[in-house]
Amino acid sequence: MEEIFPFFDMAELRLTALIGGAAFVFVFALYLVGRIISRRRHDSIIPLLFAIAGFLALVAIISVILDTQPTLPATIVEKREVTSTEPDGTWQHDFRVVTQFTVPGASQPRTEDLSAEEGLYDSLTAGDAIEVRFWDAGGWFEFTRLASRSTFSILRQSGVLIFSLLIAGVLLFGLLVAQKTGDKTNGILAGGVLIVLGVFAWQMGSISLQLLPLGGPQATAVATIRDINLYTEIRSSENDDDETVLIQPFELVEVTFVPEDWRDPVVALDRIDAESLPLEIGGTVPVVYRTDLPRQIRIQDGSRTYAWKNPLYTLATWAIIIGVLFFLWRRRRRRSPQAKQNEA
C-alpha cells in the first residue's frame, strides 16, 4: 500500500491543496463573471471564454514565476535529438538535454530531461556546465527549465506570438470593414477572405521553400540514412480517417551526419519523389546543408516534383473559395445602406 500511496509531508500536502484550490476558485470565479455578463443570453460562450482565459493566465503566471527563480548550477549528462513525423509528411525536431543538479536543502541530486533551443543544444556536449531554474510549488507541483529559456522565448519559438498577432490583425480588419460599411456580415466576410488568402499564401510559400535551393552558406557531406518513409497518401492528423491519395508519392528520408568543424552529429530530414534515387536504410547519400543551420538539407540528385504536383487540387479549391468569398463580400458592400446612399 505504501508503494501506491507514498508518505507525503503534511505541510507540503496542505500547501499543494491550497494552490490547487486557489487555482480552481480563480478559474471558476471568472466563469461566474462571464455568466453575469451574459445573463440574458443562456447560449453565450462568454463564460467558457472567461474560464479558458483564466486557465491560460494561470499557466502564464506559473511560467513568469519560474522566470524569477534563482539559477542553480547543473551538468549535462546526455543529449537527445528526437524527430517526430506527422501523417501529412511534415516533421519537427525536439532537442532534449538530460541535466543533473542539486536543490538547496536536498541530500541527493536531481536528474531532469529538459527542452533546449537548437542553437544552445548544438553548443553543448556531455559534461558541460549549465544553469537551470527550479520551483517547488507545494511538494507535488515542481517546475524546471533551462535558465536560458524564458516565457517570452518559449512563446516566440512555438509561434504563439505570431499566431496571436495574426488573429488580432484579422479581427481588427473585420471590425474596421464592419464599421465602414455599417454591416457586421461584411466584417465577417472580409475576415474570412483574409484568412483564406493567408492560408493560400502560406501554402504557396511552403511549395516555394521545397523547390528553391537552400539559401545562405552551404557545404556538402555524405550522410548515413537512418530511416525512409514512403507516402502514397496523407492525412491531416492521426485521428483523421480521410486520406488524400497523392498525385506524386514521395519519400521522407531521415539522415545523420557530422557537419564540418562540429563535434556531434545532427539529424536531418528531406523529401524527394518516390524512387527518384536508389536509397536503403544504413546506406549513404550525398547532401547539401546550410553551415549555419545544418538541419536544413537537400539530398543531391533527388527530384521534387511532388512539391507542386500534390497541392494542385488543394490550391484550386482555395482559389475557388477565395473567389466565392470575394464575390459575396462585394455583393454585400453594394447592398449596404451606405453604398445605396452614395449611389443616390
C-alpha positions in Angstrom: 0.0 0.0 0.0 2.9 2.4 0.8 4.2 1.8 -2.7 0.9 3.1 -4.2 0.4 5.9 -1.7 3.9 7.1 -0.5 4.1 9.2 2.6 3.9 13.0 2.0 4.8 15.7 4.4 1.5 17.2 5.7 2.7 20.8 5.4 3.6 20.3 1.7 0.3 18.5 1.2 -1.7 21.4 2.7 0.2 23.9 0.5 -0.4 21.8 -2.6 -4.1 21.6 -1.8 -4.2 25.4 -1.2 -2.5 26.1 -4.5 -4.8 23.8 -6.4 -7.9 25.1 -4.6 -6.9 28.7 -5.3 -6.4 28.0 -9.0 -9.8 26.3 -9.2 -11.5 29.2 -7.4 -9.8 31.7 -9.7 -11.0 29.9 -12.9 -14.5 29.3 -11.5 -14.8 33.0 -10.4 -14.0 34.1 -14.0 -16.6 31.7 -15.3 -19.2 33.2 -12.9 -18.2 36.7 -14.1 -18.8 35.6 -17.6 -22.2 34.2 -16.6 -23.2 37.5 -15.0 -22.1 39.5 -18.1 -24.1 37.2 -20.4 -27.0 36.5 -18.1 -29.6 37.4 -20.7 -28.1 35.0 -23.2 -28.1 31.4 -22.0 -26.3 30.1 -25.1 -23.4 32.6 -24.8 -19.9 31.3 -24.9 -18.5 34.2 -22.9 -18.4 32.2 -19.6 -16.4 29.5 -21.3 -14.0 32.0 -22.9 -13.5 33.6 -19.4 -12.7 30.3 -17.9 -10.2 29.4 -20.7 -8.6 32.9 -20.3 -8.3 32.3 -16.6 -6.6 28.9 -17.1 -4.2 30.4 -19.7 -3.5 33.3 -17.2 -2.5 30.7 -14.5 -0.2 29.0 -16.9 1.4 32.3 -17.8 1.7 33.3 -14.1 3.4 30.0 -13.3 5.8 30.5 -16.2 6.6 34.0 -15.1 7.2 32.9 -11.5 9.6 30.3 -12.9 11.5 33.1 -14.7 12.1 34.8 -11.4 13.6 31.8 -9.6 17.3 31.8 -8.7 19.5 29.8 -11.0 21.1 26.5 -10.0 24.4 25.0 -11.4 23.8 21.9 -13.4 25.7 19.4 -15.5 24.8 18.0 -18.9 24.5 14.2 -18.5 23.2 13.4 -22.0 21.9 15.0 -25.2 19.0 13.6 -27.2 17.8 14.8 -30.6 14.4 13.5 -31.4 12.5 13.8 -34.6 8.7 13.2 -35.0 6.8 12.9 -38.3 3.2 13.7 -39.0 0.7 11.8 -41.2 0.9 14.6 -43.8 4.7 14.0 -44.2 5.9 17.0 -42.2 8.3 16.7 -39.3 9.6 18.6 -36.3 12.8 18.4 -34.1 12.8 18.2 -30.3 16.1 19.0 -28.6 16.5 17.5 -25.1 19.3 17.7 -22.6 19.4 15.5 -19.5 20.7 17.6 -16.6 21.7 16.8 -13.1 21.6 19.4 -10.3 21.1 19.6 -6.5 18.3 21.7 -5.0 19.3 23.6 -1.8 18.5 21.6 1.2 18.3 18.3 -0.7 20.7 15.4 0.0 20.5 13.8 -3.4 21.0 15.4 -6.9 18.0 15.6 -9.3 18.0 14.5 -12.9 15.7 16.3 -15.3 15.1 15.9 -19.0 14.7 19.4 -20.3 13.9 21.0 -23.7 16.6 23.2 -25.2 16.7 25.6 -28.2 18.5 24.4 -31.2 21.5 26.8 -31.0 22.1 26.1 -27.3 21.7 22.4 -27.9 24.4 22.4 -30.6 26.8 24.3 -28.4 26.6 21.8 -25.6 28.2 18.4 -25.0 28.0 15.9 -22.2 29.9 17.1 -19.1 29.3 20.8 -19.8 28.1 23.1 -17.0 24.8 24.9 -17.4 22.3 26.7 -15.2 18.6 25.7 -14.6 15.7 27.3 -12.7 13.6 25.1 -10.3 10.4 25.9 -8.5 8.8 23.6 -5.9 5.2 24.7 -5.6 3.9 22.7 -2.7 5.7 19.4 -3.0 3.6 17.9 -5.7 4.0 20.6 -8.4 7.6 21.0 -9.5 8.7 23.0 -12.5 12.2 23.0 -14.1 13.6 24.7 -17.2 17.0 25.8 -18.5 17.9 29.3 -17.2 18.5 30.5 -20.8 14.8 29.9 -21.6 12.2 32.4 -20.6 8.4 32.6 -21.1 8.8 35.0 -23.9 11.4 32.9 -25.8 9.2 29.8 -25.5 6.1 31.7 -26.8 8.3 33.1 -29.7 9.8 29.7 -30.6 6.4 28.0 -30.5 4.8 30.6 -32.8 2.2 31.6 -30.3 3.1 35.3 -30.5 3.0 35.4 -34.3 -0.3 33.4 -34.4 -1.8 35.8 -31.8 -0.8 38.8 -33.8 -2.3 37.4 -37.0 -5.6 36.6 -35.3 -5.7 40.1 -33.8 -5.0 41.6 -37.2 -7.8 39.6 -38.8 -10.3 40.7 -36.0 -9.2 44.3 -36.4 -9.6 44.2 -40.2 -13.0 42.7 -39.9 -14.1 45.3 -37.3 -12.9 48.1 -39.5 -14.8 46.8 -42.5 -17.9 46.3 -40.4 -17.7 49.9 -39.1 -17.0 51.4 -42.5 -19.9 49.5 -44.2 -22.3 49.5 -41.3 -22.8 45.8 -41.6 -21.3 43.1 -39.4 -21.7 40.5 -42.1 -19.3 42.4 -44.3 -16.8 42.3 -41.5 -17.2 38.5 -41.1 -16.8 38.0 -44.9 -13.8 40.3 -45.0 -12.1 38.4 -42.2 -12.9 35.1 -43.9 -11.3 36.4 -47.2 -8.2 37.5 -45.3 -7.8 34.1 -43.5 -8.2 32.2 -46.8 -5.8 34.4 -48.6 -3.3 33.9 -45.7 -3.6 30.1 -45.9 -3.3 30.2 -49.7 -0.1 32.4 -49.4 1.3 30.1 -46.7 0.8 27.0 -49.0 2.4 28.8 -51.9 5.3 29.8 -49.7 5.7 26.2 -48.5 5.9 25.0 -52.1 8.5 27.5 -52.9 10.7 26.6 -50.0 10.7 23.0 -51.1 11.5 23.8 -54.7 14.0 26.6 -54.2 17.7 25.8 -53.4 19.0 26.4 -49.9 20.0 29.9 -49.1 22.9 31.1 -47.0 26.4 29.5 -46.7 26.5 25.9 -47.8 28.6 22.8 -47.7 28.3 19.1 -48.7 28.5 15.9 -46.7 27.9 12.2 -47.0 25.1 11.3 -44.7 24.0 7.9 -43.4 20.4 7.0 -43.9 18.6 6.2 -40.7 15.0 5.8 -41.9 12.9 6.0 -45.1 9.1 6.5 -45.1 7.1 6.2 -48.3 4.0 8.4 -48.6 1.4 7.4 -51.2 -1.4 9.1 -49.3 -1.6 11.6 -46.4 -3.9 12.6 -43.6 -4.2 15.9 -41.7 -3.8 14.2 -38.3 -3.6 10.8 -36.6 -7.3 10.8 -35.8 -8.4 11.8 -39.4 -9.8 8.9 -41.3 -9.9 10.8 -44.6 -6.9 10.0 -46.7 -5.7 12.0 -49.7 -4.1 9.9 -52.4 -1.1 11.7 -53.7 -0.6 12.5 -57.4 3.2 12.1 -56.9 4.2 9.8 -53.9 7.3 10.9 -52.0 9.8 9.5 -49.6 10.7 11.2 -46.3 14.3 10.4 -45.7 16.0 10.8 -42.3 19.8 11.1 -42.3 22.6 11.8 -39.8 26.0 13.4 -40.4 28.6 15.4 -38.7 28.8 19.0 -40.1 32.3 20.4 -40.8 34.1 21.6 -37.6 31.4 20.1 -35.4 31.8 17.6 -32.5 28.4 15.9 -32.6 26.3 14.5 -35.4 23.0 16.1 -36.4 19.7 14.5 -37.6 18.1 16.0 -40.7 15.1 15.1 -42.9 14.3 15.8 -46.5 11.6 14.8 -49.0 12.1 13.6 -52.6 10.0 11.9 -55.2 9.5 8.2 -54.6 12.0 6.0 -56.4 13.9 9.1 -57.8 17.0 7.7 -56.1 18.0 4.2 -55.0 18.1 4.5 -51.2 18.3 2.0 -48.4 18.5 2.2 -44.6 22.1 2.1 -43.5 23.4 3.3 -46.8 24.8 6.7 -47.6 23.6 9.7 -49.7 25.3 13.0 -50.6 23.6 16.1 -49.1 23.9 19.8 -49.3 23.4 21.6 -46.0 23.5 25.1 -44.6 26.5 25.6 -42.5 24.7 28.0 -40.1 21.6 25.7 -39.9 22.9 22.2 -40.8 19.5 20.5 -40.3 18.3 22.3 -43.4 19.4 19.9 -46.2 18.8 18.9 -49.8 19.5 15.4 -50.9 21.5 15.7 -54.1 20.1 14.5 -57.4 16.7 13.8 -55.8 13.7 15.2 -57.8 11.0 17.2 -56.1 8.0 17.4 -58.4 5.8 16.3 -55.5 6.0 19.8 -54.1 3.9 21.3 -56.9 2.0 18.3 -58.2 0.3 17.2 -55.0 -1.1 20.6 -53.9 -2.7 21.3 -57.3 -6.2 20.1 -56.2 -5.9 22.0 -52.9 -4.7 25.2 -54.4 -7.6 25.1 -57.0 -10.1 24.6 -54.2 -8.7 27.5 -52.2 -8.8 29.7 -55.3 -12.5 28.9 -55.7 -13.2 29.6 -52.1 -11.4 33.0 -52.3 -13.4 33.9 -55.4 -16.7 33.0 -53.8 -15.9 34.9 -50.6 -14.7 37.9 -52.5 -17.9 37.9 -54.7 -20.1 37.7 -51.6 -18.2 40.5 -49.9 -18.5 42.8 -53.0 -22.2 41.9 -53.3 -22.8 42.8 -49.6 -21.0 46.1 -50.0 -23.1 47.1 -52.9 -26.3 46.3 -51.0 -25.2 48.1 -47.8 -27.2 51.2 -46.8 -24.1 53.4 -47.1 -23.4 52.2 -50.7 -27.0 52.9 -51.7 -26.8 56.3 -50.2 -23.7 57.1 -52.1 -25.3 55.9 -55.3 -28.3 58.2 -54.7 
